[in-house]
């Protein structure tokens, strides 16, 4: 199904209409709050593991992160305080996210800003928990004698931790791209500024290489996030348009039902795509005001004429031309059903009262393989018009594949050429009954406009047909 391209800013991907933009943000509020809580729970788990290591391996040295020296114990106490502060911050943030999810806290935009600021602050905390840069910030020129394990103090570990946080923000949090650029900038600065300002154990060329690779990771994550958000905005516009069409159709249907109950159906104004009645007026058939014998004669005449219409008015009785019709090919298919059914009770029966006794419809049951072989060999046992024409035969085969391979539910397809269709439903002066043959649309002409000019073999047609025939709870 084609995607609707939203009218939005080329740089920030914001809709030009503030109402649409607020609706887009509001639609992701609950999901954002839930993902924030999940991410904070993971951080809380990391903090709990650190506290457990500290309690098991020694509080003064912060879980043997630092050596058992005077400076090492001071650094350990500082790191322990930072971990406790981080735990408090995470608990407060979980409370804020849960309140926002319940609709009693921050709004959707405010929650996005709060989450971005929280991600920036966590990035700073990650650097402060790094033993090397914590010692450097404390004013120790050579931290190695006071660090118990150098493997925990490399720049590689710091970069990996920052990258984990950056990737989580871009992939897990449904935050608009325009709100994530401060996090991307903070991740880069949280490595470059301490490395250049406080000093790193790596040579300058290694520092430059790490910084460049970190920038590339940030750029790729940002580009992927922007592309994903553009697709989400397209989907949001499409869903909003479909819901609007459905709401309009239900509103007009409700109006039609109300007017019909009041006996004012004929005064209701319809658009060309609105649903119109397709049954003849009872008064025109039964000739209200005539005798019972005259009514019986007219009904018998209609039945004998095999669905020919007699237009009766005053002393003028003019037999109209037969109802314009077009040959059609109807196939009822169910996915995966290959065997024909003999149960006549499964056939759909009309639920309306008939003004005249209509002839029984001719129903034939074939296996798919049999129908396909007859179409390939141009065997016209189905009495299909134009089967000898290659283009018509290809259309029949394409529709057979569409019903058997792509329909998600029950489907009935009628095939006719353009001339027969216009002959049956062309606009003409109305008869005394006030009605003429017409088509009915249940979706305000949405599928007609969507697939106009699209061939039946086109993948877009097949995908739209699959979605249209899929059964939903509100059918």
Secondary structure, DSSP 8 states (H G I E B T S, - for coil): -------B-TTT--BSSHHHHHHHHHHTHHHHHHHHHHHHHHHHHHHHHHHHHHHHH-TTTTTTTB-SSHHHHHHHHHHHHHHHHHHHHHHHHHHHHHHHHTTSS--HHHHHHHHHHHHHHHHHHHHHTSHHHHHHHHT-S-GGGGBS-GGGG-HHHHHHHHHHHHHHHHHT----GGGTHHHHHHHHHHHHHHHHHT--SS-HHHHHHHHHHHHHHHHHHHHHHHHHHHHHHHHHHHHHHHHHHHHHHHHHHHHHHHHHHTT-GGG----TTS----S--HHHHHTTTS-HHHHHHHHHHHHHTTS--EEEETTEEEE---------------TT--S----GGGS----S--SS-----------HHHHHHHHHTT-GGG--TTTTSHHHHHHHHHHHHIIIII-SS--------HHHHHHHH------TTS-------SSTTHHHHHHTT--TTSHHHHHHHHHHHS--TT-
